[in-house]
Amino acid sequence: MKRNIKTALSAGLILALVSVMVMGLAGCGAAPAAAAAVEASTVTVSASGTVKLVPDKATVYFGVTTREATAELAQSRNSEAVEKVMAVLTERGIDEKSIRTTNYSMYPQYDYSENGDQRIIGYTVYTNMSVQDQDIADLGKLLSACVAAGINNVDNVSFLCSGYDEAYSQALTQAVEASKAKAETLAAAAGKKLGEAVTVTEGWQDTSARYGKGTNMSFTMEEAAVMDTGGPSLQPGESEITANVTVTYAMK
């Protein structure tokens, strides 16, 4: 009987010791866990950077409109004018890859009588083209030569920046630097010091300055014809190239 009591006491003592050890180990891990939580403190900020760049390239959209009494004659005259324009573009050394036909169409012209009857009195043929990646400095002379060859409408001029990628990289650098300055201010206000960047996320990117931004510019053929002789000129102004970032920093 006494032996059984001693055995039970010994087992109980062992269990108590084991419980104390487990609790002690748990208590030892609490401090590092709390320290890790402190080390894991972060601050997240968003910032942007902007670089201004003057466009140096342009894409011009123009066309030839021909009106004649018959469809065959309208098509023939239109084709002749387009061929002359193509010859001018080729003579100026413009790569065929930069020239594109954007639209070709033909419509009948109607004459309406008072009683509602209609009859075809002719046909109109449109051929619209675009010439890409042209130096803005030479654009006036290009349009003047094309007007002389046969174009009679200019639909749009789109400006772009050949140095877009480099400027965007600069804007990204500015954005990250601005995010660090904001994060340092917030960390100081919280009584902490700023640590390393944990994550960096690029925001929405406006690529219109790279691929061309339409100006909806229009002018008469007479104005285009004298662009290379002191007449109206195309002023692209400045393009703002902006980068946006969101950065998470550690705080100590």
DAJO-V173550 format. One record per backbone hydrogen bond with DSSP energy under -0.5 kcal/mol. CO is the residue of the C=O (numbers start at 1). NH is the residue of the N-H. E is the energy in kcal/mol with one decimal. If there is no record, write none. Layout:
BEGIN
CO_NH_E ; CO_NH_E
END
This chain:
BEGIN
1_5_-1.8 ; 2_6_-2.4 ; 3_7_-2.1 ; 4_8_-2.2 ; 5_9_-2.4 ; 6_10_-2.6 ; 7_11_-2.3 ; 8_12_-2.4 ; 9_13_-2.4 ; 10_14_-2.1 ; 11_15_-2.2 ; 12_16_-2.2 ; 13_17_-2.3 ; 14_18_-2.5 ; 15_19_-2.3 ; 16_20_-2.2 ; 17_21_-2.3 ; 18_22_-2.3 ; 19_23_-2.4 ; 20_24_-2.4 ; 21_25_-2.5 ; 22_26_-2.3 ; 23_27_-2.4 ; 24_28_-2.2 ; 25_29_-1.6 ; 26_30_-0.9 ; 27_31_-0.8 ; 28_32_-0.7 ; 29_33_-1.7 ; 30_34_-2.3 ; 31_35_-2.5 ; 32_36_-2.7 ; 33_37_-2.0 ; 34_38_-1.9 ; 35_39_-2.7 ; 36_40_-1.8 ; 38_41_-1.6 ; 41_251_-2.9 ; 43_249_-3.0 ; 45_247_-2.6 ; 47_245_-2.6 ; 49_243_-2.6 ; 51_241_-2.9 ; 53_55_-0.6 ; 53_239_-3.3 ; 56_136_-1.7 ; 57_160_-2.2 ; 58_134_-2.8 ; 59_158_-3.2 ; 60_62_-0.6 ; 60_131_-2.1 ; 61_155_-2.4 ; 61_156_-1.4 ; 62_129_-3.8 ; 63_152_-1.9 ; 63_153_-1.2 ; 64_127_-2.0 ; 66_125_-2.8 ; 68_123_-3.2 ; 70_74_-2.2 ; 71_75_-2.5 ; 72_76_-2.4 ; 73_77_-2.7 ; 74_78_-2.1 ; 75_79_-2.6 ; 76_80_-2.1 ; 77_81_-2.1 ; 78_82_-2.4 ; 79_83_-2.4 ; 80_84_-1.8 ; 81_85_-2.1 ; 82_86_-2.7 ; 83_87_-2.1 ; 84_88_-2.0 ; 85_89_-2.4 ; 86_90_-2.4 ; 87_91_-2.5 ; 88_92_-1.6 ; 89_94_-2.2 ; 90_93_-1.8 ; 95_98_-1.8 ; 96_99_-1.3 ; 98_132_-2.5 ; 100_102_-0.7 ; 100_130_-2.5 ; 103_128_-3.0 ; 105_126_-3.1 ; 107_124_-3.1 ; 109_121_-2.8 ; 109_122_-0.9 ; 111_119_-1.7 ; 113_116_-1.6 ; 117_113_-3.0 ; 119_111_-2.5 ; 122_109_-3.3 ; 123_68_-2.3 ; 124_107_-2.7 ; 125_66_-2.5 ; 126_105_-2.3 ; 127_64_-2.6 ; 128_102_-2.0 ; 128_103_-1.5 ; 129_62_-2.0 ; 130_100_-2.3 ; 131_60_-2.0 ; 134_58_-1.8 ; 135_138_-1.2 ; 136_139_-1.2 ; 138_142_-2.1 ; 139_143_-2.6 ; 140_144_-2.3 ; 141_145_-2.3 ; 142_146_-2.1 ; 143_147_-2.5 ; 144_148_-2.0 ; 145_149_-1.3 ; 146_150_-1.4 ; 146_151_-2.2 ; 153_63_-2.4 ; 153_155_-0.5 ; 156_61_-3.1 ; 157_159_-0.5 ; 157_215_-1.4 ; 158_59_-2.9 ; 159_213_-2.2 ; 160_56_-1.1 ; 160_57_-2.1 ; 160_162_-0.5 ; 161_164_-1.2 ; 163_167_-2.0 ; 164_168_-2.8 ; 165_169_-2.0 ; 166_170_-1.8 ; 167_171_-2.1 ; 168_172_-2.3 ; 169_173_-2.1 ; 170_174_-2.3 ; 171_175_-2.2 ; 172_176_-2.3 ; 173_177_-2.3 ; 174_178_-2.4 ; 175_179_-2.1 ; 176_180_-2.0 ; 177_181_-1.9 ; 178_182_-2.0 ; 179_183_-2.4 ; 180_184_-2.5 ; 181_185_-1.6 ; 182_186_-2.1 ; 183_187_-2.7 ; 184_188_-2.3 ; 185_189_-2.0 ; 186_190_-1.3 ; 187_192_-3.0 ; 188_191_-1.5 ; 193_252_-3.1 ; 196_250_-2.5 ; 199_248_-2.5 ; 201_246_-2.5 ; 205_207_-0.8 ; 207_210_-1.2 ; 207_211_-2.2 ; 208_212_-1.7 ; 209_161_-3.1 ; 212_214_-0.5 ; 213_159_-1.6 ; 220_224_-2.2 ; 221_225_-2.3 ; 222_226_-0.8 ; 223_226_-0.7 ; 224_227_-1.2 ; 226_229_-1.7 ; 226_231_-2.2 ; 227_230_-0.6 ; 233_235_-0.6 ; 234_236_-0.6 ; 237_55_-0.5 ; 239_53_-2.6 ; 239_241_-0.6 ; 240_242_-0.7 ; 241_51_-2.4 ; 242_206_-0.5 ; 243_49_-2.1 ; 244_203_-4.3 ; 245_47_-2.3 ; 246_201_-2.8 ; 247_45_-2.5 ; 247_249_-0.5 ; 248_198_-4.0 ; 248_199_-1.3 ; 249_43_-2.3 ; 250_195_-3.8
END
